Amino acid sequence: MSPSAPPLEARMAELTGRHVPFVKATVVRARRPASARPGDTALVLADGRVEGFVGGACAEATVRVQALRTLRSGESLLLRISPEETADGTGEPVVEEGAVSVANPCLSGGELEIFLEPLRPVPRVVVLGESPIARALAAFGPVLGYEITEAAGADGITPEELAGSQALVIASHGRGEEPVLVSAVRAGVPYIGLVASPRRGAAVLDALPLGAEDRARIHTPAGLWIGARTPGEIAVSILAEVIQAVRGRSAEVEVEAEVEAPPETPGTGSVTAVDPVCGMTVSVVDSTPYDEGGDERRWFCCAGCRAAYEKDPARYAKADAS
């Protein structure tokens, strides 16, 4: 077992407890010369940070790109990295069922096979209220695999709970609604639902110290229109809307264009760029080497490629333009 395994196991437990998504990358095969060995492990976080070791800078750049894609899709993947051209001769990744082969020209000659396992937290839904609808939500949520946190009053919802939650549903019939709604909006909770009649719901929204765009993020009356009447039926309609918001949001994030990002793009790893020196696809994150020469920023898989570019930019102008 890799010497880094014990601290990484503790780190995994910490991330899981905080509902933080990450990818566990484990080397399952290595052909020399390669700096990584079978059993070496790293964790790839959603912002592109890599903790642990699965190879040098160039291998790590490829792992980061593919790991972030598995984090968005939720599907495990066997990643094969080789310095040689892929079987189809195009240089593009070859995708098979459950595996992808990537040509990494920066490798020293070895090959790596790395298993990427996305570990995404169980969706957490915070429910405020003790009404029949709230009780029905608490009963039905676990059937869907959701973690339901019941909060009897506004004081029972902490900022930490909201920050790690995918949804907040308020079914308290007018008790402690406004401060929790404001806190949820400011915490960026993906789905916020208020159980209320259209008239009362509109009045609550109008009274909130929020802008129109923020108020529009609150669903009221909560739930999809399915003709629900009983508390159980209303709870089902609300959970259906939560599913639509949570899963639909994940699907939107999966759609990514491999385009050059502007300098102000946040380092979330959802944007990729092509290294003009070696042709590798790299994730644009805070740690990605870049050059700001000329009128645009260029990203690189490692400091070596950046140094080569800065030494002779004209040599790579054609690849850079493409």
N, C-alpha and C positions, 0 to 999 in steps of 0.2 A: 504493500500500500504506500502511496505517496506520502512523504513526510508532512506535506501540507494538508493532509486529509483531516486530522482532528480539529484544527482551528476553522477549516472550511465547514465542517459539520456543525460546529457551534454557530458559525455565521449563517448557515442555512436555516437553523432553528430560529435564530433571531429574526431573519427576514420573513420567515413563514409566520411567526408570531405577530409581526407588524403588518401582515397582509401586503408585503412588497413582492411583486412578481420578479422572477429572475430565471435564467437558464443555467442548468448544470451541464458543463462540458467536460467529458471524460475521454481521455485518450485510450482507445481500445487496441490500437495496433500502430507500430512505428517501424519504418524501415530506415536503417542508417544510410547516410549521416542525418540524424535528426536530434535536436536538443531535448525533445520531449520523450517520455517513456510511457509504456502502458500503465495506466493507473493514475497518471498525472491528471489533476482536476482544476477547473477554474469555474467561477461564477460570473455570468455576464448579466449586468443589471440593465434596466430599461433605458438608462441614459447613456449606455455604451461603456460604462466602466467595467473593467475586467479585474477580478480578484482571484489570484491563484496563478497557475502556470500550465499552459498546454502547448508551448512552443515559443519561438522567438517572435520579434515584432511583426514580421511578414505573415507568419502563420496566425498570429493573434488577430491581425487585421481581417483575415478571411473568416476566422471563427466569429468575430464580432458581427460582421455583416450577416452571416447565415443564422447566428444565434438570435439576433434581433428579429429576423423574419420568422423563426419558429415561435418566438415569444408572441408575435402578433397572430400567428395562425393557431397556436396551441397544439401543434403536432410535432412529435419527436422526429429526429432526423439523424441519419448516419452521414457525416460529412467526410468525404475523401479529398485530401489535398495532395497534389503532386506537382513537381516543376515541369512536367511534360504536358504537351498538348492533350486536350481531352479527345476521346475516341472519335468524335465527329469532325475533328480538325478545325473547328471554328474558333476555338479559344473561349467560347462561352460555356458556362456551367452546364453539365449534362444532368438532367433531372430524371430520376427513376422513382418508382413507388417507394417512399420511405428513405431515399438516399439522394445525394447530389455530389457530383464530382467536379472539382474546381481546379483549374490549372493556375498555379502560383509560381510565376517565373522567378520570384525572389528567393525561393527555397534553395538550400545548398545542395540539393540532390536527393534528399530523403523523401519519404512519403509518410503521411499521417492519416489515420482514420479516427475520427472523433465523434462520439455519440452526444448529440445535443438533446437535452430533456428540458422542455419548458415547464416551469413550476409556477402556475398562476394561482393566486389565492382564491378560495371559495368566495363567491360574491357575498358581501355582507349587506344586509338590509336593516336599517335602524327603524323601529316602529315606535312612535310616540302616541300614547293613549291606552285606555283600558276599555274601549268600546267593543261591542261584538265584532266589528270589522277588524279591529286590531288583534283580537283573539284569533280570528279566522286566519289572518296573515301569519301569525305565529305558528299556527297548526299546519298550514299548507306550505310555507316556505321551505322547511327541511325536506319535504318530499321532492322538491326541485333541486335539492343539493345546496340551497342557500342557507347561510348562517343568519338567523334572525336575532337581533339584539333588541330586547324590549326595554323601553324607557318609560317609566310611569309618569314622569314629569320633566319639565325643561331642565331641572337641575340634574337629571339622570343622564343627560347626553353631554359627553365631554368633547372637546375639540379633537382629541385623538380618535374617538369613535367616528366622528364625522369625516375626518381626513382619510381614514382607511375604509370608508364605506362606499359601496356602489350606488346605494339608494337610501333615501329617507322618505318614509311615509308618515304623515301626521293624520291621525284619526282620533283626535282628542275632543272633537266637538267644541272648539273655541277656547280650550284651556292651554295656555302657554304656547300658542302657535307662532306669533310674530317674531320673537327673538330667535327661535330655532330656525325659522325659515331664512332669516337674514344670515345667521351663522352658517347654514348649509350652503347658501349661495356663495358666500365669501370663501368657504372651504373648498369650493369647486366640486361638490358632490354631483356625480353624473345625472342622477335622476332624483327629483324632488317632487313629491306628490302631496297634495292637500285634499283630504276628504271633506267636501263641502258642497252645498248646492251652487249652481252657477252664480246666483245673485250674491250669496254670502262670500263665495270664493273671490269674486271680483272686488268686493268691498275690502276684503283682507289684503289683497294685492295692492290696491290703491293706497292703502294706509302704510305700506312698507317704505322705509327710507332707502329705496333702491331705484335705479334707473329703469327705463322701459325694457332694455335688453335683458337685464337681470331678472326682472319680474316675469318676462316671457319664458324663463327657464323653469318656472314652477307650473306643474300640471295640476289644474283644478277645473272641474271636478277630476279627481285622480281616477285613472283606469280607462281602458279602451271601451268604446260603446258596444256592448254585446247584449243590451237589454237586461242587464243584471238588476235584481230586485232585493234578494236576501243578502245578509251580511257575508255569507260564504260566497255567493256569486259575485258580489262586489270585490271581495278579496281576490278572487280568481282574475277578474278584469284588471285589477291593479297590478298583480304579479305578471300578467301578460304584457302590460305596458312597461314594467320594469325589464322584462326579458327583451322586449323590442328596443328599449333604450340601451341596455348593457351590451347585448349581442350585436345590435346594429352599429353601435359605436365601435366595437372591435372590428367589424367588417370594414368600416370606413378607414380605420387606421391601417388595415392590411394593404389597401390600395396605395402604392407608393410609386412615384415616378423617379427614375434614376437620372436626375437632373442636377446641374451644378447649383448649389445653394448660395444665396447672398450671404455676406459676412454676418448679418444680424440673425441668421437662422439659429434657433436654440439647438443645443447639442443633445437631441433626443434620440439620435440614431435612426430616425425614420427617413432621413435624407441621405442619399449616397452620391458619390462622385467617382470619376475614373482618374486614377493616377496617370498623368501624361508620360511618365517614364517607363513603368512596367506594364501599364494597362490594367492593373488590378482595380476591382471595384472596392471602394472603402466607405465605411460609414462616417458621416460628418458628425463628430462629437467633439467635446472640448479637448480631448487628448490627441486628436488627429493632427499630424504635422501638416503645415500649410505654408504657402508662400504668397505674399501680397504684391509681388513685383508687377509692374504694368498697371493695367486698369481693372484687374479682377483677381480674385483669390483662387488658388489651386490647392488641392489636397493630395496627400501622399500616403502610401502605406507605411512608410518608415522614414527616419531621418536620412538614411542613405539615398533614397530616391529624391528627397528634397534637395540634398546637397548636389546630386548629379544634375538636377534641373537648374539650380541656381548657378552652377558652373558654366553651363552652355544652354541657355533657354532656347536659342534658335534651333538647336538640334531636335528639340521636341515640339517645335511649333506646330507641325502638321498633326501629330497625335493630340496635342493640346486642343487644337481647333476642332478636331473631330469629336 
